[in-house]
Amino acid sequence: MKPNTRILNYVTLVQDGVLTLDDVPQDITKEVTKWVRYLSGVTDNGMVKEDTATPTVSTTPAPTPSAVVTKPILPKVGD
């Protein structure tokens, strides 16, 4: 089923953080929740625990140009 304009307006407000799902009118809460989950890419319909630790991704920064070692350019010596 396609969402109507009213549902999409509330979905947009929830995604932008202007409203929470608790602020959505009761008659469309289920549909708004479904579309918010769909548009955010949630594929699991199970409950998600909030207290689980998320794995941290360590990123090492790329070397800066000053850290790159280059050989000095030597002048050509006569032939």
Phi and psi restraints in degrees (range 20) as a CNS / XPLOR table:
assign (resid 1 and name C) (resid 2 and name N)
       (resid 2 and name CA) (resid 2 and name C) 1.0 -82.2 20.0 2
assign (resid 2 and name N) (resid 2 and name CA)
       (resid 2 and name C) (resid 3 and name N) 1.0 142.9 20.0 2
assign (resid 2 and name C) (resid 3 and name N)
       (resid 3 and name CA) (resid 3 and name C) 1.0 -76.5 20.0 2
assign (resid 3 and name N) (resid 3 and name CA)
       (resid 3 and name C) (resid 4 and name N) 1.0 148.8 20.0 2
assign (resid 3 and name C) (resid 4 and name N)
       (resid 4 and name CA) (resid 4 and name C) 1.0 -87.9 20.0 2
assign (resid 4 and name N) (resid 4 and name CA)
       (resid 4 and name C) (resid 5 and name N) 1.0 177.0 20.0 2
assign (resid 4 and name C) (resid 5 and name N)
       (resid 5 and name CA) (resid 5 and name C) 1.0 -63.2 20.0 2
assign (resid 5 and name N) (resid 5 and name CA)
       (resid 5 and name C) (resid 6 and name N) 1.0 -38.0 20.0 2
assign (resid 5 and name C) (resid 6 and name N)
       (resid 6 and name CA) (resid 6 and name C) 1.0 -61.6 20.0 2
assign (resid 6 and name N) (resid 6 and name CA)
       (resid 6 and name C) (resid 7 and name N) 1.0 -44.6 20.0 2
assign (resid 6 and name C) (resid 7 and name N)
       (resid 7 and name CA) (resid 7 and name C) 1.0 -65.5 20.0 2
assign (resid 7 and name N) (resid 7 and name CA)
       (resid 7 and name C) (resid 8 and name N) 1.0 -43.9 20.0 2
assign (resid 7 and name C) (resid 8 and name N)
       (resid 8 and name CA) (resid 8 and name C) 1.0 -63.8 20.0 2
assign (resid 8 and name N) (resid 8 and name CA)
       (resid 8 and name C) (resid 9 and name N) 1.0 -35.4 20.0 2
assign (resid 8 and name C) (resid 9 and name N)
       (resid 9 and name CA) (resid 9 and name C) 1.0 -63.1 20.0 2
assign (resid 9 and name N) (resid 9 and name CA)
       (resid 9 and name C) (resid 10 and name N) 1.0 -44.3 20.0 2
assign (resid 9 and name C) (resid 10 and name N)
       (resid 10 and name CA) (resid 10 and name C) 1.0 -68.1 20.0 2
assign (resid 10 and name N) (resid 10 and name CA)
       (resid 10 and name C) (resid 11 and name N) 1.0 -36.2 20.0 2
assign (resid 10 and name C) (resid 11 and name N)
       (resid 11 and name CA) (resid 11 and name C) 1.0 -60.8 20.0 2
assign (resid 11 and name N) (resid 11 and name CA)
       (resid 11 and name C) (resid 12 and name N) 1.0 -44.3 20.0 2
assign (resid 11 and name C) (resid 12 and name N)
       (resid 12 and name CA) (resid 12 and name C) 1.0 -62.7 20.0 2
assign (resid 12 and name N) (resid 12 and name CA)
       (resid 12 and name C) (resid 13 and name N) 1.0 -42.6 20.0 2
assign (resid 12 and name C) (resid 13 and name N)
       (resid 13 and name CA) (resid 13 and name C) 1.0 -65.4 20.0 2
assign (resid 13 and name N) (resid 13 and name CA)
       (resid 13 and name C) (resid 14 and name N) 1.0 -36.8 20.0 2
assign (resid 13 and name C) (resid 14 and name N)
       (resid 14 and name CA) (resid 14 and name C) 1.0 -69.5 20.0 2
assign (resid 14 and name N) (resid 14 and name CA)
       (resid 14 and name C) (resid 15 and name N) 1.0 -43.1 20.0 2
assign (resid 14 and name C) (resid 15 and name N)
       (resid 15 and name CA) (resid 15 and name C) 1.0 -64.9 20.0 2
assign (resid 15 and name N) (resid 15 and name CA)
       (resid 15 and name C) (resid 16 and name N) 1.0 -34.0 20.0 2
assign (resid 15 and name C) (resid 16 and name N)
       (resid 16 and name CA) (resid 16 and name C) 1.0 -79.1 20.0 2
assign (resid 16 and name N) (resid 16 and name CA)
       (resid 16 and name C) (resid 17 and name N) 1.0 -9.1 20.0 2
assign (resid 16 and name C) (resid 17 and name N)
       (resid 17 and name CA) (resid 17 and name C) 1.0 83.4 20.0 2
assign (resid 17 and name N) (resid 17 and name CA)
       (resid 17 and name C) (resid 18 and name N) 1.0 10.0 20.0 2
assign (resid 17 and name C) (resid 18 and name N)
       (resid 18 and name CA) (resid 18 and name C) 1.0 -74.2 20.0 2
assign (resid 18 and name N) (resid 18 and name CA)
       (resid 18 and name C) (resid 19 and name N) 1.0 -38.1 20.0 2
assign (resid 18 and name C) (resid 19 and name N)
       (resid 19 and name CA) (resid 19 and name C) 1.0 -125.7 20.0 2
assign (resid 19 and name N) (resid 19 and name CA)
       (resid 19 and name C) (resid 20 and name N) 1.0 161.8 20.0 2
assign (resid 19 and name C) (resid 20 and name N)
       (resid 20 and name CA) (resid 20 and name C) 1.0 -109.2 20.0 2
assign (resid 20 and name N) (resid 20 and name CA)
       (resid 20 and name C) (resid 21 and name N) 1.0 169.6 20.0 2
assign (resid 20 and name C) (resid 21 and name N)
       (resid 21 and name CA) (resid 21 and name C) 1.0 -63.3 20.0 2
assign (resid 21 and name N) (resid 21 and name CA)
       (resid 21 and name C) (resid 22 and name N) 1.0 -23.2 20.0 2
assign (resid 21 and name C) (resid 22 and name N)
       (resid 22 and name CA) (resid 22 and name C) 1.0 -70.4 20.0 2
assign (resid 22 and name N) (resid 22 and name CA)
       (resid 22 and name C) (resid 23 and name N) 1.0 -23.2 20.0 2
assign (resid 22 and name C) (resid 23 and name N)
       (resid 23 and name CA) (resid 23 and name C) 1.0 -85.4 20.0 2
assign (resid 23 and name N) (resid 23 and name CA)
       (resid 23 and name C) (resid 24 and name N) 1.0 -10.9 20.0 2
assign (resid 23 and name C) (resid 24 and name N)
       (resid 24 and name CA) (resid 24 and name C) 1.0 -75.3 20.0 2
assign (resid 24 and name N) (resid 24 and name CA)
       (resid 24 and name C) (resid 25 and name N) 1.0 139.6 20.0 2
assign (resid 24 and name C) (resid 25 and name N)
       (resid 25 and name CA) (resid 25 and name C) 1.0 -56.2 20.0 2
assign (resid 25 and name N) (resid 25 and name CA)
       (resid 25 and name C) (resid 26 and name N) 1.0 144.1 20.0 2
assign (resid 25 and name C) (resid 26 and name N)
       (resid 26 and name CA) (resid 26 and name C) 1.0 -59.4 20.0 2
assign (resid 26 and name N) (resid 26 and name CA)
       (resid 26 and name C) (resid 27 and name N) 1.0 -32.9 20.0 2
assign (resid 26 and name C) (resid 27 and name N)
       (resid 27 and name CA) (resid 27 and name C) 1.0 -70.7 20.0 2
assign (resid 27 and name N) (resid 27 and name CA)
       (resid 27 and name C) (resid 28 and name N) 1.0 -18.7 20.0 2
assign (resid 27 and name C) (resid 28 and name N)
       (resid 28 and name CA) (resid 28 and name C) 1.0 -122.2 20.0 2
assign (resid 28 and name N) (resid 28 and name CA)
       (resid 28 and name C) (resid 29 and name N) 1.0 8.8 20.0 2
assign (resid 28 and name C) (resid 29 and name N)
       (resid 29 and name CA) (resid 29 and name C) 1.0 -57.1 20.0 2
assign (resid 29 and name N) (resid 29 and name CA)
       (resid 29 and name C) (resid 30 and name N) 1.0 -44.0 20.0 2
assign (resid 29 and name C) (resid 30 and name N)
       (resid 30 and name CA) (resid 30 and name C) 1.0 -63.8 20.0 2
assign (resid 30 and name N) (resid 30 and name CA)
       (resid 30 and name C) (resid 31 and name N) 1.0 -44.5 20.0 2
assign (resid 30 and name C) (resid 31 and name N)
       (resid 31 and name CA) (resid 31 and name C) 1.0 -67.4 20.0 2
assign (resid 31 and name N) (resid 31 and name CA)
       (resid 31 and name C) (resid 32 and name N) 1.0 -41.7 20.0 2
assign (resid 31 and name C) (resid 32 and name N)
       (resid 32 and name CA) (resid 32 and name C) 1.0 -63.4 20.0 2
assign (resid 32 and name N) (resid 32 and name CA)
       (resid 32 and name C) (resid 33 and name N) 1.0 -42.9 20.0 2
assign (resid 32 and name C) (resid 33 and name N)
       (resid 33 and name CA) (resid 33 and name C) 1.0 -60.7 20.0 2
assign (resid 33 and name N) (resid 33 and name CA)
       (resid 33 and name C) (resid 34 and name N) 1.0 -43.1 20.0 2
assign (resid 33 and name C) (resid 34 and name N)
       (resid 34 and name CA) (resid 34 and name C) 1.0 -61.7 20.0 2
assign (resid 34 and name N) (resid 34 and name CA)
       (resid 34 and name C) (resid 35 and name N) 1.0 -44.3 20.0 2
assign (resid 34 and name C) (resid 35 and name N)
       (resid 35 and name CA) (resid 35 and name C) 1.0 -75.3 20.0 2
assign (resid 35 and name N) (resid 35 and name CA)
       (resid 35 and name C) (resid 36 and name N) 1.0 -32.4 20.0 2
assign (resid 35 and name C) (resid 36 and name N)
       (resid 36 and name CA) (resid 36 and name C) 1.0 -64.0 20.0 2
assign (resid 36 and name N) (resid 36 and name CA)
       (resid 36 and name C) (resid 37 and name N) 1.0 -44.6 20.0 2
assign (resid 36 and name C) (resid 37 and name N)
       (resid 37 and name CA) (resid 37 and name C) 1.0 -64.2 20.0 2
assign (resid 37 and name N) (resid 37 and name CA)
       (resid 37 and name C) (resid 38 and name N) 1.0 -42.7 20.0 2
assign (resid 37 and name C) (resid 38 and name N)
       (resid 38 and name CA) (resid 38 and name C) 1.0 -64.0 20.0 2
assign (resid 38 and name N) (resid 38 and name CA)
       (resid 38 and name C) (resid 39 and name N) 1.0 -47.2 20.0 2
assign (resid 38 and name C) (resid 39 and name N)
       (resid 39 and name CA) (resid 39 and name C) 1.0 -72.3 20.0 2
assign (resid 39 and name N) (resid 39 and name CA)
       (resid 39 and name C) (resid 40 and name N) 1.0 -21.6 20.0 2
assign (resid 39 and name C) (resid 40 and name N)
       (resid 40 and name CA) (resid 40 and name C) 1.0 -88.1 20.0 2
assign (resid 40 and name N) (resid 40 and name CA)
       (resid 40 and name C) (resid 41 and name N) 1.0 -4.8 20.0 2
assign (resid 40 and name C) (resid 41 and name N)
       (resid 41 and name CA) (resid 41 and name C) 1.0 89.9 20.0 2
assign (resid 41 and name N) (resid 41 and name CA)
       (resid 41 and name C) (resid 42 and name N) 1.0 14.8 20.0 2
assign (resid 41 and name C) (resid 42 and name N)
       (resid 42 and name CA) (resid 42 and name C) 1.0 -73.6 20.0 2
assign (resid 42 and name N) (resid 42 and name CA)
       (resid 42 and name C) (resid 43 and name N) 1.0 124.2 20.0 2
assign (resid 42 and name C) (resid 43 and name N)
       (resid 43 and name CA) (resid 43 and name C) 1.0 -108.0 20.0 2
assign (resid 43 and name N) (resid 43 and name CA)
       (resid 43 and name C) (resid 44 and name N) 1.0 -18.0 20.0 2
assign (resid 43 and name C) (resid 44 and name N)
       (resid 44 and name CA) (resid 44 and name C) 1.0 -91.4 20.0 2
assign (resid 44 and name N) (resid 44 and name CA)
       (resid 44 and name C) (resid 45 and name N) 1.0 129.4 20.0 2
assign (resid 44 and name C) (resid 45 and name N)
       (resid 45 and name CA) (resid 45 and name C) 1.0 -89.8 20.0 2
assign (resid 45 and name N) (resid 45 and name CA)
       (resid 45 and name C) (resid 46 and name N) 1.0 -1.5 20.0 2
assign (resid 45 and name C) (resid 46 and name N)
       (resid 46 and name CA) (resid 46 and name C) 1.0 -76.1 20.0 2
assign (resid 46 and name N) (resid 46 and name CA)
       (resid 46 and name C) (resid 47 and name N) 1.0 170.1 20.0 2
assign (resid 46 and name C) (resid 47 and name N)
       (resid 47 and name CA) (resid 47 and name C) 1.0 -76.4 20.0 2
assign (resid 47 and name N) (resid 47 and name CA)
       (resid 47 and name C) (resid 48 and name N) 1.0 141.2 20.0 2
assign (resid 47 and name C) (resid 48 and name N)
       (resid 48 and name CA) (resid 48 and name C) 1.0 -105.2 20.0 2
assign (resid 48 and name N) (resid 48 and name CA)
       (resid 48 and name C) (resid 49 and name N) 1.0 125.6 20.0 2
assign (resid 48 and name C) (resid 49 and name N)
       (resid 49 and name CA) (resid 49 and name C) 1.0 -76.9 20.0 2
assign (resid 49 and name N) (resid 49 and name CA)
       (resid 49 and name C) (resid 50 and name N) 1.0 136.0 20.0 2
assign (resid 49 and name C) (resid 50 and name N)
       (resid 50 and name CA) (resid 50 and name C) 1.0 -84.8 20.0 2
assign (resid 50 and name N) (resid 50 and name CA)
       (resid 50 and name C) (resid 51 and name N) 1.0 -21.3 20.0 2
assign (resid 50 and name C) (resid 51 and name N)
       (resid 51 and name CA) (resid 51 and name C) 1.0 -90.8 20.0 2
assign (resid 51 and name N) (resid 51 and name CA)
       (resid 51 and name C) (resid 52 and name N) 1.0 4.4 20.0 2
assign (resid 51 and name C) (resid 52 and name N)
       (resid 52 and name CA) (resid 52 and name C) 1.0 -77.9 20.0 2
assign (resid 52 and name N) (resid 52 and name CA)
       (resid 52 and name C) (resid 53 and name N) 1.0 144.0 20.0 2
assign (resid 52 and name C) (resid 53 and name N)
       (resid 53 and name CA) (resid 53 and name C) 1.0 -78.0 20.0 2
assign (resid 53 and name N) (resid 53 and name CA)
       (resid 53 and name C) (resid 54 and name N) 1.0 132.7 20.0 2
assign (resid 53 and name C) (resid 54 and name N)
       (resid 54 and name CA) (resid 54 and name C) 1.0 -91.1 20.0 2
assign (resid 54 and name N) (resid 54 and name CA)
       (resid 54 and name C) (resid 55 and name N) 1.0 139.8 20.0 2
assign (resid 54 and name C) (resid 55 and name N)
       (resid 55 and name CA) (resid 55 and name C) 1.0 -66.9 20.0 2
assign (resid 55 and name N) (resid 55 and name CA)
       (resid 55 and name C) (resid 56 and name N) 1.0 137.0 20.0 2
assign (resid 55 and name C) (resid 56 and name N)
       (resid 56 and name CA) (resid 56 and name C) 1.0 -92.7 20.0 2
assign (resid 56 and name N) (resid 56 and name CA)
       (resid 56 and name C) (resid 57 and name N) 1.0 139.8 20.0 2
assign (resid 56 and name C) (resid 57 and name N)
       (resid 57 and name CA) (resid 57 and name C) 1.0 -102.1 20.0 2
assign (resid 57 and name N) (resid 57 and name CA)
       (resid 57 and name C) (resid 58 and name N) 1.0 119.4 20.0 2
assign (resid 57 and name C) (resid 58 and name N)
       (resid 58 and name CA) (resid 58 and name C) 1.0 -92.2 20.0 2
assign (resid 58 and name N) (resid 58 and name CA)
       (resid 58 and name C) (resid 59 and name N) 1.0 128.2 20.0 2
assign (resid 58 and name C) (resid 59 and name N)
       (resid 59 and name CA) (resid 59 and name C) 1.0 -115.5 20.0 2
assign (resid 59 and name N) (resid 59 and name CA)
       (resid 59 and name C) (resid 60 and name N) 1.0 131.3 20.0 2
assign (resid 59 and name C) (resid 60 and name N)
       (resid 60 and name CA) (resid 60 and name C) 1.0 -97.9 20.0 2
assign (resid 60 and name N) (resid 60 and name CA)
       (resid 60 and name C) (resid 61 and name N) 1.0 130.9 20.0 2
assign (resid 60 and name C) (resid 61 and name N)
       (resid 61 and name CA) (resid 61 and name C) 1.0 -67.8 20.0 2
assign (resid 61 and name N) (resid 61 and name CA)
       (resid 61 and name C) (resid 62 and name N) 1.0 150.3 20.0 2
assign (resid 61 and name C) (resid 62 and name N)
       (resid 62 and name CA) (resid 62 and name C) 1.0 -67.3 20.0 2
assign (resid 62 and name N) (resid 62 and name CA)
       (resid 62 and name C) (resid 63 and name N) 1.0 148.2 20.0 2
assign (resid 62 and name C) (resid 63 and name N)
       (resid 63 and name CA) (resid 63 and name C) 1.0 -64.1 20.0 2
assign (resid 63 and name N) (resid 63 and name CA)
       (resid 63 and name C) (resid 64 and name N) 1.0 141.1 20.0 2
assign (resid 63 and name C) (resid 64 and name N)
       (resid 64 and name CA) (resid 64 and name C) 1.0 -77.5 20.0 2
assign (resid 64 and name N) (resid 64 and name CA)
       (resid 64 and name C) (resid 65 and name N) 1.0 157.0 20.0 2
assign (resid 64 and name C) (resid 65 and name N)
       (resid 65 and name CA) (resid 65 and name C) 1.0 -56.9 20.0 2
assign (resid 65 and name N) (resid 65 and name CA)
       (resid 65 and name C) (resid 66 and name N) 1.0 -29.8 20.0 2
assign (resid 65 and name C) (resid 66 and name N)
       (resid 66 and name CA) (resid 66 and name C) 1.0 -72.7 20.0 2
assign (resid 66 and name N) (resid 66 and name CA)
       (resid 66 and name C) (resid 67 and name N) 1.0 -20.8 20.0 2
assign (resid 66 and name C) (resid 67 and name N)
       (resid 67 and name CA) (resid 67 and name C) 1.0 -84.5 20.0 2
assign (resid 67 and name N) (resid 67 and name CA)
       (resid 67 and name C) (resid 68 and name N) 1.0 -13.9 20.0 2
assign (resid 67 and name C) (resid 68 and name N)
       (resid 68 and name CA) (resid 68 and name C) 1.0 -78.4 20.0 2
assign (resid 68 and name N) (resid 68 and name CA)
       (resid 68 and name C) (resid 69 and name N) 1.0 127.2 20.0 2
assign (resid 68 and name C) (resid 69 and name N)
       (resid 69 and name CA) (resid 69 and name C) 1.0 -88.4 20.0 2
assign (resid 69 and name N) (resid 69 and name CA)
       (resid 69 and name C) (resid 70 and name N) 1.0 124.9 20.0 2
assign (resid 69 and name C) (resid 70 and name N)
       (resid 70 and name CA) (resid 70 and name C) 1.0 -121.1 20.0 2
assign (resid 70 and name N) (resid 70 and name CA)
       (resid 70 and name C) (resid 71 and name N) 1.0 150.9 20.0 2
assign (resid 70 and name C) (resid 71 and name N)
       (resid 71 and name CA) (resid 71 and name C) 1.0 -80.9 20.0 2
assign (resid 71 and name N) (resid 71 and name CA)
       (resid 71 and name C) (resid 72 and name N) 1.0 140.6 20.0 2
assign (resid 71 and name C) (resid 72 and name N)
       (resid 72 and name CA) (resid 72 and name C) 1.0 -68.5 20.0 2
assign (resid 72 and name N) (resid 72 and name CA)
       (resid 72 and name C) (resid 73 and name N) 1.0 147.3 20.0 2
assign (resid 72 and name C) (resid 73 and name N)
       (resid 73 and name CA) (resid 73 and name C) 1.0 -82.7 20.0 2
assign (resid 73 and name N) (resid 73 and name CA)
       (resid 73 and name C) (resid 74 and name N) 1.0 122.3 20.0 2
assign (resid 73 and name C) (resid 74 and name N)
       (resid 74 and name CA) (resid 74 and name C) 1.0 -95.5 20.0 2
assign (resid 74 and name N) (resid 74 and name CA)
       (resid 74 and name C) (resid 75 and name N) 1.0 141.7 20.0 2
assign (resid 74 and name C) (resid 75 and name N)
       (resid 75 and name CA) (resid 75 and name C) 1.0 -70.4 20.0 2
assign (resid 75 and name N) (resid 75 and name CA)
       (resid 75 and name C) (resid 76 and name N) 1.0 150.4 20.0 2
assign (resid 75 and name C) (resid 76 and name N)
       (resid 76 and name CA) (resid 76 and name C) 1.0 -70.4 20.0 2
assign (resid 76 and name N) (resid 76 and name CA)
       (resid 76 and name C) (resid 77 and name N) 1.0 134.6 20.0 2
assign (resid 76 and name C) (resid 77 and name N)
       (resid 77 and name CA) (resid 77 and name C) 1.0 -97.2 20.0 2
assign (resid 77 and name N) (resid 77 and name CA)
       (resid 77 and name C) (resid 78 and name N) 1.0 141.7 20.0 2
assign (resid 77 and name C) (resid 78 and name N)
       (resid 78 and name CA) (resid 78 and name C) 1.0 -40.0 20.0 2
assign (resid 78 and name N) (resid 78 and name CA)
       (resid 78 and name C) (resid 79 and name N) 1.0 152.4 20.0 2
